[in-house]
Amino acid sequence: MRYFLYVFGLLFLLSGRAMAADADSVATRMSLVSYSFNPKSLILPASLITVGAVGTAIDGMNDFHLFSRKDSVRRIHVDDYLEWGMLGWVFVCDLMGKEKHNWVDQLCLVAIAEGVNAAMTRTLKYTINETRPDGGRHSFPSGHTANAFLGAHIAWKEFKDNSPVLAYSGYALALFVAGSRLYNNRHWVADVVAGAGFGILSVELAYLCYFPVRNAIARAVNKRAADRLILAPTFSPDGSGGGFYLAWRF
């Protein structure tokens, strides 16, 4: 936890340095970012988590009988790479479209969302201890799917207004990860459904928590900068010249 706080503090420091200068100010300032939370954004993740939880709780329902599962398959490993690769999907999309927030804000959001997501999924995995289809432990919910949908949902929130193709591209990759977990006999359908819900929920909570804190820090930084800097025009008494008086209080 202490390591996470150090990283989070470093990200905020980077955020302060990365913000553009305010054109109406004589000092470099952190810009404020408006974000309005819509409670309806919780409906989808809550529904997915509920369906997954019900499927796991009712004996014999967790597979939903969608297909006949083979006892052994030739396992593919691309899902192991995409699980973590999807956390950087929003930065890949930044290279191809117009994002809503700068990369430092995005980095903070990914870090917070991953922390929330890991706390929720890991706690449930070790508390419920659902048996996997291949006989392993800690099946519910799917952490791979949660991470994949986390990355996909951040990209959706950042690009849904300007680049719809990029916004939805991550979901296709996330669905592939979920399907891979089923194909590899590592998870039940209920596990990946709930995992998708937890990934999306963690992003919504990250956006909800981050921007109020970020704006509070920005206001404090801007106020301190305004109090420490004095910049005023000066003129000689005989009108022969002028200049600027600059003072910075340490």
Secondary structure as the mmCIF struct_conf table of DSSP 4:
data_model
#
loop_
_struct_conf.conf_type_id
_struct_conf.id
_struct_conf.beg_label_comp_id
_struct_conf.beg_label_asym_id
_struct_conf.beg_label_seq_id
_struct_conf.end_label_comp_id
_struct_conf.end_label_asym_id
_struct_conf.end_label_seq_id
HELX_RH_AL_P HELX_RH_AL_P1 ARG A 2 ALA A 18
BEND BEND1 MET A 19 MET A 19
HELX_LH_PP_P HELX_LH_PP_P1 ALA A 20 ASP A 22
TURN_TY1_P TURN_TY1_P1 ALA A 23 ASP A 24
BEND BEND2 VAL A 26 ALA A 27
HELX_LH_PP_P HELX_LH_PP_P2 MET A 30 LEU A 32
HELX_RH_3T_P HELX_RH_3T_P1 PRO A 39 LEU A 42
HELX_RH_AL_P HELX_RH_AL_P2 ILE A 43 ALA A 57
BEND BEND3 ILE A 58 ILE A 58
TURN_TY1_P TURN_TY1_P2 ASP A 59 GLY A 60
TURN_TY1_P TURN_TY1_P3 ASN A 62 HIS A 65
BEND BEND4 PHE A 67 PHE A 67
HELX_LH_PP_P HELX_LH_PP_P3 SER A 68 LYS A 70
BEND BEND5 ASP A 71 ASP A 71
HELX_RH_AL_P HELX_RH_AL_P3 VAL A 78 GLY A 85
HELX_RH_3T_P HELX_RH_3T_P2 MET A 86 GLY A 88
HELX_RH_AL_P HELX_RH_AL_P4 TRP A 89 ASP A 94
TURN_TY1_P TURN_TY1_P4 LEU A 95 MET A 96
BEND BEND6 GLY A 97 GLY A 97
BEND BEND7 LYS A 100 HIS A 101
HELX_RH_AL_P HELX_RH_AL_P5 TRP A 103 ILE A 128
HELX_LH_PP_P HELX_LH_PP_P4 GLU A 130 ARG A 132
TURN_TY1_P TURN_TY1_P5 PRO A 133 ASP A 134
BEND BEND8 GLY A 135 GLY A 135
BEND BEND9 ARG A 137 ARG A 137
BEND BEND10 PHE A 140 PRO A 141
HELX_RH_AL_P HELX_RH_AL_P6 GLY A 143 PHE A 159
TURN_TY1_P TURN_TY1_P6 LYS A 160 ASN A 162
HELX_RH_AL_P HELX_RH_AL_P7 PRO A 164 TYR A 183
TURN_TY1_P TURN_TY1_P7 ASN A 184 ASN A 185
BEND BEND11 ARG A 186 ARG A 186
HELX_RH_AL_P HELX_RH_AL_P8 VAL A 189 ARG A 228
STRN STRN1 LEU A 229 PHE A 235
TURN_TY1_P TURN_TY1_P8 PRO A 237 ASP A 238
BEND BEND12 GLY A 239 SER A 240
STRN STRN2 GLY A 242 TRP A 248
#
